[in-house]
Amino acid sequence: MKSMLDYKFILSFFLICCSGLLFSQTEKENEIENVVIKGVKKYKNKKENPAYAIMQEVWKKKKSNGLLLHKDYQYKTYEKIDFRLDNIDSAFTKKRAFKGMDSIIFKYNDSSEIAGKAVLPIFITESIFKVYGKNDPKKERKDLVATRLSGLKNNQIVSKTIQNMYQDINIYNNTINYLNIGFVSPVSTDGFGVFDYNITDTIEVNTVKSYEIRFTPKNPDALALKGRLYISMDKYNVMKVEMETNKKININFVKSISTDLEFDNPDDSTFIPIRNETTLQLVLSDKEKAKSVIAKRVANYSDYQFDTGNITDEFLNKIVVPEDEAVSKDEEYWQANRTEALTNSEQNIYKMYDELEDNPKYKKVVKVIEILNSGYIPAGHSGIEIGNIFQTFGYNDIEGFRLRTGFRTYRGKNDMWRIQAYTAYGFRDQKWKYGAEAKYMFNKTNRFTVGAGTRNDVLQLGVQLTTDEGIMTRSFASSSVVNSGDNTSLSFVNQTNVFTSIEPWKNFQIRLDATQQSIKAADPNLFDIRYYRGGILRSDLNDTRFTATLIARPGIKFSTYGVDRYEMTALANNPTIILKYTKGVGGVFNSDFNYNKLQFYYYQPVILGNWGRLFANVEVGKNFDALPLPLQNVLPANQSYGLQRGVFSLMNYYEFVADSYAVLFLEHHFNGKILSQIPLIKKLKLREVAFFRSGVGSLKQETINLNAGNMALSTPNKPYYEYGFGIENIGWGNFRLLRIDFNWRGNYLNHTTSNSKSDIRKFGIQFGFQMNF
């Protein structure tokens, strides 16, 4: 259910790049001094290293440190994120792209902060949060108290994407997550297998006498950190950390990452974080003299309170939606509550964009950015937008080339209601299709929503098991132009849906749907779905069903809180859990069947240290009654040459059908862990992917007897499986968007079925484009 390509995130990231147009190399602010010490002693046995005894004491406190020592806690977070383009010269200021805006933009060049080089402010956001939490079990609530945006402030999605690039770091975790790439923490229990540690000094940090321990990667080519740890001499707590990536990191668009962490001890036993500064050096080109953007996030933690006893589960579970008016504060508020003063460069960002807001060329640039990001073109000031432009063209074997256009209402990012509609035309079948949906959200807190929609369209029904009941979701029938074999197994569906949903708890949704639909083959001569009902041969099917769905997505983040929310999926590691019950009711609106269906879906990304990221999902389901093919569980197949997660790449459409089923999809991205160790190959910066897919099912004889078409229903009684590997990060410079997969079918190699004109594929190649750091 996850897209292989979060195109909105890609566009958002490129907007940051486009704000500077070109990128360049700079000296990093607050740069950690070179930690490669001449004559560093390397110990054959870690137990001979005096730093090992110190780190053993640190490890003992990993789970009994800081906030973990208290039953409940609360504190204030002040966060500041700013982006600046460095190394501005006179030639850059004369570029045609800036014509009409140059008198404003370059008035605010600043050469005081980065080694005397001129820098151009691009973006800044300030936020103040109040954090409440308790331990045993761990629960936390984070309330936005105030926020202020400048730079790309007209695009909430872009600003939220920027904020989501950073995460709070727990130095005691074994793995540190930068941009969903796992780095071994210098405080990890596995640290001595990755780093060389050397005690270099004893100094005072916040009045606490501490050891200074320098750490460097054993393998200079590894994806690893280097820097300094400061450990208190009496309590063996981390007092300060200065760390950065080594020079040979294989991260697209990123030249370096650095983090400074500071801790304090309000009492003899509690050591708490007080400051986190993380800086990313973003580059569009990997050339040595290319321009770069310095993206820095500073977070200050203050006003700690412990064990007040007034933080209850009810309080932590309460959903608080920040109103724009409530979190928008004046300059006087920020002067009083800002825990770190703005630099001159940061102040200039606010001044520059106050002037740019009335600039005609700037307004045009912002409008183009908004169109590319949303896919919709505003129709003047009517509150109507035309689109989605990314769904305009499609192709399938029934419709041929397909054109689609539509519209939606849009008055702002937090609209409480939305109306959408589309129409499409197939040049081969010469038929018009359409769809429309309206929905209204009554309450921002629990998101109580009602909606209704209808569509009459050609759909590919055999590509998802746990389907979305929404009307406006795009049909897989027209998603690919290049296919492996014929795809004529399409259905013509006339569908009407009404629904209501509510979120009684944060990120937990209850949805109820009532759907009436009629289904028939898009071309009965090519796709035969006839069945017997009461001894009568039928070629179409009427279905009325009620569906109850529970959706839990703990930890998911959204950029807005209107009826349509933009989901921050690109860097998310949260699970998705869906439990769905469907009740078909015969006789209602001429419905043909009574039936019961239960389905479960679980999806989980996992960062496995510096071994990469695993995507795992499991689905199980059961039809408790015999049903014809259009209502059956069809194991999801992909006959296109394009990549698609959560489907079987070497299975034909409708090849396997099941009353009861269980499927497993595993896909692991190694982030170049293996290929980066091979001489010459490592210079290509390729990354390896491995995957395994399996499915098993059963089919009742009553279901087989219902079938009257020319399709012999088949089910994988013995688990079907396929496997393979892929190479991603193919390209040049930092533009490494291509991925190629090599798939092998593990069994059912001689499987015969009349469900498709396509032959059984024992091996297949698929490709696609994706954005990865």
Sequence and secondary structure as in RCSB ss.txt:
>XXXX:A:sequence
MKSMLDYKFILSFFLICCSGLLFSQTEKENEIENVVIKGVKKYKNKKENPAYAIMQEVWKKKKSNGLLLHKDYQY
KTYEKIDFRLDNIDSAFTKKRAFKGMDSIIFKYNDSSEIAGKAVLPIFITESIFKVYGKNDPKKERKDLVATRLS
GLKNNQIVSKTIQNMYQDINIYNNTINYLNIGFVSPVSTDGFGVFDYNITDTIEVNTVKSYEIRFTPKNPDALAL
KGRLYISMDKYNVMKVEMETNKKININFVKSISTDLEFDNPDDSTFIPIRNETTLQLVLSDKEKAKSVIAKRVAN
YSDYQFDTGNITDEFLNKIVVPEDEAVSKDEEYWQANRTEALTNSEQNIYKMYDELEDNPKYKKVVKVIEILNSG
YIPAGHSGIEIGNIFQTFGYNDIEGFRLRTGFRTYRGKNDMWRIQAYTAYGFRDQKWKYGAEAKYMFNKTNRFTV
GAGTRNDVLQLGVQLTTDEGIMTRSFASSSVVNSGDNTSLSFVNQTNVFTSIEPWKNFQIRLDATQQSIKAADPN
LFDIRYYRGGILRSDLNDTRFTATLIARPGIKFSTYGVDRYEMTALANNPTIILKYTKGVGGVFNSDFNYNKLQF
YYYQPVILGNWGRLFANVEVGKNFDALPLPLQNVLPANQSYGLQRGVFSLMNYYEFVADSYAVLFLEHHFNGKIL
SQIPLIKKLKLREVAFFRSGVGSLKQETINLNAGNMALSTPNKPYYEYGFGIENIGWGNFRLLRIDFNWRGNYLN
HTTSNSKSDIRKFGIQFGFQMNF
>XXXX:A:secstr
   S  HHHHHHHHHHHHHHSS B    TT       TT    SSGGGSHHHHHHHHHHHTTTSSGGGGSSEEEE
EEEEEEEEEE    HHHHT GGGTTTHHHHGGG EEEEETTEEEEEEEEEEEEEEEEEETTTTEEEEEEEEEEEE
SSTT HHHHHHHHHT     TTSSEEEETTEEEE TTSTTGGGTEEEEEEEEEEETTEEEEEEEEEESSTTSS E
EEEEEEETTT  EEEEEEEE TT   TTEEEEEEEEEEE SSSS  EEEEEEEEEEEESS STT BEEEEEEEEE
EEEEEE  S   HHHHH      HHHHB  HHHHHHH SS   HHHHHHHHHHHHHTT HHHHHHHHHHHHHHHS
EEE TTSSEEEE GGGSEEEETTTEEEEEEEEEE S TT SEEEEEEEEEETTTTEEEEEEEEEEES TTT  EE
EEEEEEEEE  TT SS    SSS  GGGS SSBSS     EEEEEEEEEEEEEEETTEEEEEEEEEEEEEESSTT
T    EEETTEEESEEEEEEEEEEEEE TT  BS  SSS  B  TT    EEEEEEEEE TTGGG    EEEEEE
EEEEEEE GGG EEEEEEEEEEESS   GGGSEE  B  BSB  TTSBTT  TTS EESEEEEEEEEEE TTTTG
GGSTTGGGGT EEEEEEEEEEEE  HHHHHHB SS      SS EEEEEEEEEEEEETTEEEEEEEEEEE S TT
   SS SS   SEEEEEEE    
